[in-house]
Amino acid sequence: MDISRRRFLQGTGAGVAGTALAGGLVAAGAYADDRSKGTETVAQSFAFHGANQAGVFTPQQAAATFAAFDVTAADRAGLVDLFRTLTERARFLTSGGTPQDLGVGSPPSDNAILGPDVPADGLTVTVSVGSSLFDDRYGLAAKKPAKLKPMQTFPDDSLDPKWCHGDLMLQLCANNADTVQHALRDIAKHTRGGMQLRYRINGFHSQPRPSGTPRNLMGFKDGISNPLETDNLIWTPDGGSYQVVRIIRMLVEFWDRVSITEQENMFGRKRDSGAPLDGAAETDTPDFAADPEGKTIPLDSHIRLANPRTTESAPSRLLRRGYNYDLGVDLNGNLDVGLVFCCYQQDLERQFEAVQTRLAGEPLADYIQPYGGGYFYALPGVRDAQDWFARSLTSV
C-alpha cells in the first residue's frame, strides 16, 4: 500500500488516544512470554535496604511496568502515611513471604495470583517523585530536588497530556510478568486513599538474540554502551538519581520498508551484530576521530549524535534502562508498539537534555513518535527497618 508517513502520523494522535481510552487510561501492554531460564543465572531477590534504591543499576529483569500516580493525600500527615505504606509493601513484596490471614469473614489480604506464598522473583520497586508533588499542597516547595522540573517538549515530540508527568512514578521490574502485576495491584490496594493511577504502561526485556545486548522492536541492539556505577554519573550526593521516562512509539510499518543499509546508517551500527559500522563486535568503541567526514558512520547517525565520545560530551553520558512495549492495534489498524525509554542521571539538563538536543532532527525521528512520560527524582534508598521512602523530604 502506498500510505504516506505524513498521513500516518496525522492519524496516530487519534490512535494513541483511542488506545488510552480503551484501557481507561490504564493501558496494559503485552509482555513477552515467560522465558525458559535454562542455565541462565537469574537473581531471585535484590536487597531492599541500602543507600540507593534497587532498580537503577540492578541487571534488567524480563518484565516491567511504569505507573504514574497523582497523589491525593489530604495533608502532610497523609503524605507521610502514604510513603510509609509504600515502604512497607515494597519491603514485603521484594523479599517475599506468606500474606497475612485475615480470616474467612474478611476480604483476603492478597490477590493470590502468585499462589499462597509470594515469591520475591527478582522484584524491584523503584519510587520516584515528580516536580508537581512540590506545589503548595504539602508545603514541600523548599525541599524540591534542585534539578527537578516538568518534562519539556522537544522538537520531534507529539506529547499527549494524558500520558505525561505525575506526582509519583513506580518502576516495578521482576523476572516474570505476573509478579509485576501482583506488585502493582498490591500497592494500589494499600495506597488507594493516598494516590490514584494516572497512566501505566507495561514493558518487556527481550532475550539476547543470538547473544549480547537485547534488541528493540526495530531489530537493533539497544543499550550497548552504558556508564558504570564507578563512573560517578548517576547518583546524587544524597543517594538519589534523576529519572526520565519517555514513551516512544515506533512506526514499524514504515521502518520495515526501509533498506538495511539506510537502517544501519541511521543507527550507526550493524543490525546483525550490533557492532559500530567501523567495528566487528558490539563492544567495539566507534572511532569517530578517524572518520571526521562521516564516510563510515554518518555524522547524523544516532550513536554519533547521542554520544560523540568527546571530552566535552563525556559528562552527558547517562544510564539507559529501557523496555519494549506492545499496546496492540490503534484505531487506524496500525501496530502500537515501541519503547519505554528510561534513563538515570545526576543532572537533567547536563545529561538527558543535552543528549536530546543533539538528537533533534536526526533521520531516525521520522520513524518514532515520543508521546508520553515525564521527569522524576528517584528517591534515596531506605536504609534500614526504621527508615521509609522520602523521610528526609517529608520530615518537618
N, C-alpha and C positions, 0 to 999 in steps of 0.2 A: 504494500500500500504506500502511496506517495502522500505521507502525512508530514506537514511541516513541523519543525520543532517549535516555532512560534505559536502555531495553533495549539499544539500540545500543552505548552506552558500556560496559555491563556485559560485552559481548562483545568490545570492542576490545582488551582486555588479552590475551585469547587470540589475537586476530588479529595483534597485534604480535609476540607470542612465536612464533606459527606462521610468520610471515614470516621472523623471525630464524633459526629452526631450519631452515627450508627452504633458507636460504642458508648454513648452517653458521656463523651469527653474522657472516658476512661478506656483508652484503646488497649486492647490485649493483643500484642503482636505474637507471631508464631515463634516458637523456639525450635532449635534443632532437636532431632530425636535424641533421647538418652543414648549415650555412646558406650560401646563396649570398651572398657578400660584396658583390657589385655594386660600387658606387662607395664603399662604406663603408670608412673607413680603419681597419684592424685591425693593431695593433702585432704584429710578428713576434718581437720579443725585448725583454726588460727587463733592465737592469743587475743583475747578481748582487751585486757588491760595493758596500758603502756603509754608512753609519752605521745605517740602518734596513733591515729586510727588505722586499723586494717582496711584493706580495700583500695589502697593507693599504690604502694609498691608490691602488694601481695600478687603472686602469679595469677593471671586471669583464669577464673573459673569458667565453666562452659555456659552458664546461664546467668542472666541479669535482669533486673528491672530498675528503671529510673522513674521515681514517683515524686512529683512536686506537690506540695501542700500549701494551703492557706491556713495560717494559724488563727484559731477562733477563740482562744483562751480569753476569759473576761478581763483579767488583770495580771499584774506581775506574779502574784502568788500562783495563779492558774498556769502561767507560763513555766514557772519553776516545776510545778507538778507535772506538766507535760514532759519536760526534759528528764525528770526523774523516772517517769513511767517508760519513756523511750529507752533509757539506760537499763532499766530492769528487764524489759522484754528483750533487748538486744543481747544482754549478758546471758540470759537463759537460752535464747534461740541459737546463738553461736556456739554454746557449749553443749547443747542437747540435754535430754533428760526426760523424766516422766511428768506429764502435766498433772496439775492438782486435780483431785477427785472432789467435786463439789456436791456429790450426792445425786440420787435419782430424781429428786424434785427440782433440780436446777438445770439450766442450760449447761452443756458441757464446757469446760474451760478451754478445750482445744477442738479444732475442726476435724482432727483425725485423718487428714488426707495423707499424712506420713505414717499412719498406724498409731498404735497405743503409746509408743515411745518416740520422742522427737530426736532424730539423728542430727548431729552438727553438720555433716555433709559439706564441709568446706565453706559454710556460710560466713559472709562478712556483711556487716551493717555499717555503712558509712553515712554519717549525718552531717549535712551542710546547711548553712543559713544564707538567705538572700538579703539584699540591701533593704527590701521593703519591711523586714522584721524590725528595723531600727527607726521606724517612724515614731509618732507620738503616742502609740497605744500603750507601750510598756516602759517608757522612759529610758530607752536604751541608746538614744542617739549618740551620747558621748562615748559609748563603748563599741561603736561600729568599727570593724576592722578597717585599717587606714586605706587599703586599696580596693575595698568592696564598693561596687556601684551597679546600676542596672546594665544589662547587656545592650550594647549599641547595635544599630542596624548597619550592616556593611553593604557596599555597592551591589553585590551579587545575591543578597538575601531577598526572600519573599516571606517575611515573618507573619505568622498568624497569631494574634494576641491570645487565643485560647490555648496555645501550646507554648507560651513563653512565661518566664520569670517564676515567681513563687517565694513564699516566706521561708520554706524549708524544703530541702531535697533529700530523699532517701535513695542511696545507691545500694541495692541488695544484690549480691553475687553468690552463687553456690555451684556445686558440681552438677546439680540436676534442677530442671525447671519447676518440679513440684515443691522443692524446698524453698525456692524463691516465692512462689505463690503462697505457700503456707506462712512464710515470714511476713509478707505484706498483709495478709488477712489478719494475722495475729496482732500486728502492730496497729492496724487500722481499728480493730475492735477495741483495743485497750486505750486508744487515744481519741476516741470519737468525740469527746467533749472538748478537746483542745485543738484539733486540726482537722481539716477537710481536704480530701483529694482534689487537686486542681487539674492535673493531667498525668498520664502514666504511659510508658512505652516499654515493652519487653525487648530484650536483645539476646543474641546467641553468639558464641565464640566458636568459629569453625575449627575442625581438626586441621592440623598441618597437612597439606596435600602437595607433594608427597612427604615433605619434611620441612623443618624450619618454621618460619613465621606463618600463621594462618592467613587466609585470604579474605578480602572483602567481596561484596557481591558484584564488583566489576571484574573479578578474577585476578586481581593483583594482591600481592602480599602487603599487609598493612601493619605498620608498627615496627619496622625493621630496626630503625635507629632511635633508641630511647636513652636518655641520660641515666646514670646510675645514682643510687641514693648518696653515694660518697661525692658526687659532683656538686652537692650543695646548691641545687637549683630549685628545689621543690618545697621544702619545709620552711615555714616562717619561724622566727625566734621562739614563739610560744608553742610550737608543735602543730600548728595548723597548716593549711595549704589552700590556695585559691583554685576553685574548680570551675571549669567551663563545660557546660553540656550543650551540644548542638545537635538537633535532629535534622539530618540531611537526607533528603530523598534523592535516589539515583534514578535517572531517566534511562533505565536499562533497555527499553525498546529501541532507543536511538543509539545507545552505546554499542549494542550488539551488531549494528550495521557498519561500524567504523573498522577500517583495516587495522590489522595487528600492528603495522608499522606506526600508524598515527596514534594508536592507543599507547604504545610504548614511548613514543616521543612526548606525549602529554604527561606521562608519569615520570619519564627519565629512567625507567627500569625495564628489564626484560620480564615479560609476563610469566614465562615458564619457571625461571629460577629465582626471580626477584633481584637479580644482580643489577647494579647500575649499568647503563649502556656501555660504559668503558671498562666493565669488570667481568668476572667469571662466576662469582658467588654472591649471595645476598648480603653477606657480611663485609664485602669489599667496600672500601671508602671511595666514593667518586672523587676523581682528581679534576676539580673544576679549573684549577690554576693552569693545568696543562691543556685546557680546551677553552681558551678565552673567548673564542668566537661562537662557541656552542655548536660546533660541527658534529660532535658525537652526542653530547647531552644538550638539547636545545636550551637556550638562555631562559625561555619561558616555561620550562618543564616544572612539574610540581616539586620534585625533590630539590631542584636548584633554587627555586624561589623560597620554599619553606625553610630550607637550611642551607644557606650559601657556603657554610663552612669557612667563614672568615673570622678574624679576631673580633670584628665589630658585631657579628651576628651570634657569636657564641653565647652571650648572656641571655639570648631569647629562646634557647632550647627549652622544651617542655616535655612532660611525661604524658604520652598518649595512652589511653585505656578505653578504646572504642569497642563497640559491639554492633554486629549486623542486626537489622530488624526486618520483619516481614508483616505488613498490615493487610495483606490480601490484595484486593482489587478496588480501585476507586470507582466513582460513579460513572466515569467515562470508559470503564473496561480496561484500564491500564494497571499494570502491576504497581503496587505501592510498597516499595522496598527501599532499603538504604542503610544508612549508618547512624548509630547513636554515637557521635563523636564526643569523647570525654577526655579532658586533659587536666593536669595539675601543675601548679607553678607558684613561685613566690610573689609575682607581680603581674597583674593582668595586662597592664599597658606595655611593660618591658618585654613580655613573653608572648602571650596569645595575640594581643592586638598588633604587635609588631609583625608577627608571622602572617596574620590575616591581611594586614595592609600590603605586604609583599605579594600575597597571592591574588589580590584584587585583579580581575580581568584575565586570569590565567585561562588557557584553552580548555582546561577541564571544567571550568564554570559553565560551559554550555550543556553539560550532562549531569549536573547536580543542582539541587534546589534546597538550600537551608531554609527551614520554615519554623523552627521552634528551639526551645532551650533557654538558657539563662546563665548568669554569673552567680556563683555561690562561694561561701567560705567554709571549707571542711574544718570542723572544729578540732581543737587539740584532743588527744586521746583521753580516755577515762583511766586514771592512774591506778585506782585500787577499788576495793569494795565500798569505800566510803565516798567515792567521787561520783559525779554524774556529768552528762553532756552539758556544755555551756555554763558550768558552775561559775567560772570567772566572769562571764558576761551578765549573768542574772543576779549575782550577789550584790547587795547594797554597798 
